[in-house]
Amino acid sequence: MIFENYDRIVFAGDSVTDMGSLQPVGEGLADNLGFGYVRVIENLLTVYYPELYIRVTNSGISGNTSRDLLGRFERDVVSLKPDWVSICIGINDVWRQFDTPAMTDCQVMPEEYESNVEKMILSVKDKTKGVFILSPYYMEPNREDKMRARMDEYVDICRKLAEKYNCIFVDFQKMYEEFCSIRHSTSIAWDRVHPNQMGATLMAREFLKKTGFDFTR
């Protein structure tokens, strides 16, 4: 596995990363990590690799767009001196285009989104062991659905930037599309965005697959 003893992983993102974590940065005991995929990742790392002491930090804040995250990235990510950085942002960039279409100042279009994520990558890629780019997603298997089609544009941007800067790409959209071809999205998220514990477990597993995690230990 790529993580080593005393590595620090900082997870940056919006509500699907936040999930009730301590603000602006959550880690340690009690529910400071929240109850989403970040918590499940720490659980699995501890259970499967008890000999490793890995510091997991949640820097997700609900409602953030990539513009918001970029604005606090130095404070909530870079200044923490992480060994690994995970960036999962973009859902609200797309969502605001559909739930509040008249509020154009709250919307982040693809060009700005790409610039924002690229700036985040550049601010940490030479200071860390590695950067994870976790795709935004919408749990809608119909690719012709307008919000799903728009989300796919942002997923493609993430994939392109990950390839450009040699980041580790985790495709949550593909993972959820495959799951929702069997189970309806309401079984894991009432709004097709915010996952319950089953969805959080799916996300944690997909993330850990990219790390050389040994699920057979």
Buried (B, 14 or more C-beta within 10 A) or exposed (E): BEBEEEBBBBBBBBBBBBBBBBBEBBBEEEEBBBBBBBBBBBBBBEEBBEEBEBBBBBBBBBEBBBBBBBEBBEEBBBEBEBBBBBBBBBBBBBBBBEEEEEEEEBBBEBEBBBBBBBEBBEBBBEEBEBBBBBBBBBBBBEEEEEBBEBBBBBBBBBBBBBEEBEBBBBBBBBBBBEBBEEEEBEBBBEEBBBBEEEBBBBBBBBBBEBBEBEEEE
